[in-house]
């Protein structure tokens, strides 16, 4: 495997032992954590390509690695929205009515 295809640690347990496994049928494969069993989405493979095929490994690890990036992107968007909300709340005029219970 090339350096760019090194698996990221498991986003659930932090383990670094990631394996490529058979998917639900002979056309699918996926990367999964050997410690907790978390799995990335299946990737489609050509008939006759085993999980030891470099193309299958590369595609499965790419799918494994983007799961983490999606979570980071989502959390960064939510953080930006929260910061924007806080800044508008702090900058609100003094006579702005407070919500009940605050």
Secondary structure, 3 states (H helix, E strand, C coil): CCHHHCCCCCCCCCCCCEEEEECCCCCEEEEEECCCCCECCCEECCCCCCCCCHHHHHHHHHHHHHHHHHHHHHHHHHHHHHHHHHHHHHCCCCCCCCCCCC
